[in-house]
Amino acid sequence: MTNPTNPTLNDVNRGGAEACVLHASCVAIQNSAVLVIGPSGSGKSALALQLMAHGAVLVSDDRTSVRRCEDALIASAPQAIKGLIEARGVGVLTADTCEAAIIRLIVDLEQQEQERLPPLRGYNLLGQTVPLLHKVNTAHFAAAILQHLKGGRNA
């Protein structure tokens, strides 16, 4: 299990936080969301756009509100940026959105995957552990993320 290296921008209750705002992008398919984290310029919005091109719907770009609800983590967009996504070199685009979705997967773009078949990893956020993938530099990464959301991982 990996502890979050992406600091929150705003903890509602430090220590036993129930909600926070992260520097992250988030898209969803069938109410299951992937939260994309990483440093500025790492490609969070670009990956979100790729996922949207494959059928995902924008939850939030650049900043994502996350709240714990029983055993689930719910992602949503801060009102000021709802429906907006940055496409570097193109501009800020408008997009249809999903109001909120359950975070089922986290992708960390700061960590490069080295293994062909990586071990199962988890990311602890607000006391909940969510499956974690590291960045993969292949053309199939976005499609693999969506399939992970739809069907999970077998091995």
Phi, psi and omega per residue, in radians:
M1 nan 2.419 -3.137
T2 -1.915 2.383 3.050
N3 -1.487 2.640 -3.105
P4 -1.079 2.313 3.025
T5 -1.785 -0.181 3.139
N6 -1.557 1.842 -3.065
P7 -1.179 2.582 3.079
T8 -1.302 2.631 3.065
L9 -1.464 -0.513 -3.068
N10 -2.687 1.821 3.042
D11 -1.530 2.302 3.094
V12 -1.278 -0.679 -3.087
N13 -2.513 1.642 -3.096
R14 -0.942 2.529 3.136
G15 1.587 -1.197 3.131
G16 -1.966 0.808 -3.029
A17 -0.958 2.422 3.067
E18 -1.794 -0.286 -3.114
A19 -2.724 2.715 3.087
C20 -2.787 2.923 3.006
V21 -2.054 2.196 -3.098
L22 -1.917 2.625 2.959
H23 -1.365 1.557 -3.020
A24 -2.786 2.769 3.007
S25 -1.918 2.737 -3.074
C26 -2.611 2.327 3.022
V27 -2.298 2.843 -3.084
A28 -2.447 2.719 2.985
I29 -2.454 2.261 -3.127
Q30 0.935 0.757 3.120
N31 1.141 0.162 3.055
S32 -1.874 2.214 -3.027
A33 -1.916 2.631 2.932
V34 -1.978 2.260 3.098
L35 -1.746 2.134 -3.101
V36 -1.839 2.048 -3.106
I37 -2.018 2.823 3.101
G38 2.686 2.941 -3.117
P39 -1.200 2.878 3.094
S40 -0.965 2.336 3.115
G41 1.467 0.078 -3.081
S42 -1.440 -0.183 3.093
G43 1.874 0.355 -3.132
K44 -1.051 -0.868 -3.130
S45 -1.165 -0.670 3.131
A46 -1.093 -0.745 3.103
L47 -1.163 -0.702 3.101
A48 -1.046 -0.747 3.107
L49 -1.100 -0.702 3.086
Q50 -1.086 -0.761 3.119
L51 -1.113 -0.678 3.098
M52 -1.134 -0.636 3.101
A53 -1.117 -0.414 3.106
H54 -1.654 0.129 3.046
G55 1.974 -0.101 3.091
A56 -1.273 2.821 3.131
V57 -2.044 2.435 3.135
L58 -1.119 2.296 2.924
V59 -1.708 -0.958 -3.119
S60 -2.816 2.617 3.079
D61 -2.172 2.424 3.077
D62 1.384 -0.834 3.047
R63 -2.324 2.360 -3.138
T64 -2.269 2.250 3.045
S65 -1.428 2.312 3.119
V66 -2.225 2.304 3.061
R67 -2.316 2.557 3.093
R68 -1.544 2.300 3.102
C69 -2.310 1.751 -3.020
E70 0.983 -2.039 -3.105
D71 -1.722 0.227 -3.091
A72 -2.074 2.705 3.009
L73 -1.927 2.185 -3.079
I74 -1.883 2.216 3.111
A75 -1.796 2.496 3.050
S76 -2.668 3.002 -3.124
A77 -1.733 2.430 2.932
P78 -1.041 2.457 -3.027
Q79 -0.943 -0.667 -3.056
A80 -1.120 -0.411 -3.091
I81 -2.090 0.167 -3.120
K82 -1.034 2.272 3.096
G83 1.414 0.190 -3.126
L84 -2.090 2.439 3.061
I85 -2.486 2.391 -3.131
E86 -1.521 2.277 2.998
A87 -1.973 1.821 -3.071
R88 -0.948 2.256 -3.139
G89 1.483 -0.126 3.131
V90 -2.021 -0.853 -3.139
G91 2.368 -2.994 3.101
V92 -1.546 2.152 -3.075
L93 -1.860 2.668 3.018
T94 -1.655 2.613 -3.101
A95 -2.602 2.629 2.969
D96 -1.102 2.596 -3.088
T97 -2.258 2.805 2.952
C98 -1.760 2.228 -3.069
E99 -1.004 -0.794 3.142
A100 -2.822 2.687 3.138
A101 -2.658 2.742 3.126
I102 -1.435 2.214 3.128
I103 -1.291 2.026 -3.131
R104 -1.920 -0.221 -3.072
L105 -2.708 2.523 3.032
I106 -2.151 2.357 3.063
V107 -2.009 2.160 3.137
D108 -1.798 1.893 -3.106
L109 -1.396 -0.103 3.087
E110 -1.416 -0.416 -3.109
Q111 -1.797 2.211 3.127
Q112 -1.625 2.233 3.124
E113 -1.245 2.284 -3.132
Q114 -1.861 -0.343 -3.042
E115 -1.666 2.483 3.049
R116 -1.160 -0.789 3.061
L117 -2.110 1.541 -3.020
P118 -1.205 2.723 3.071
P119 -1.194 2.795 3.027
L120 -1.160 2.312 3.134
R121 -2.223 2.719 3.086
G122 -2.310 2.720 3.134
Y123 -2.201 2.146 -3.112
N124 -1.560 2.078 3.134
L125 -2.368 2.138 -3.135
L126 0.924 0.653 3.088
G127 1.413 0.055 3.107
Q128 -1.982 2.461 3.092
T129 -1.759 2.221 -3.092
V130 -2.086 2.454 3.082
P131 -0.952 2.499 -3.048
L132 -2.213 2.351 2.975
L133 -2.056 2.569 3.007
H134 -1.660 2.868 -3.115
K135 -1.042 2.361 3.071
V136 -2.177 2.162 -3.115
N137 -1.586 1.197 3.076
T138 -2.377 2.777 -3.138
A139 -1.158 -0.411 -3.070
H140 -1.562 0.010 -3.019
F141 -1.020 -0.833 -3.125
A142 -1.080 -0.769 3.126
A143 -1.115 -0.673 3.129
A144 -1.158 -0.663 3.095
I145 -1.070 -0.817 -3.129
L146 -1.119 -0.693 3.102
Q147 -1.146 -0.636 3.064
H148 -1.038 -0.758 3.123
L149 -1.124 -0.694 -3.096
K150 -1.291 -0.732 -2.983
G151 -2.165 -0.107 -3.107
G152 1.383 -3.007 -3.114
R153 -2.083 2.363 -3.086
N154 -1.619 -0.631 -3.109
A155 -2.608 nan nan
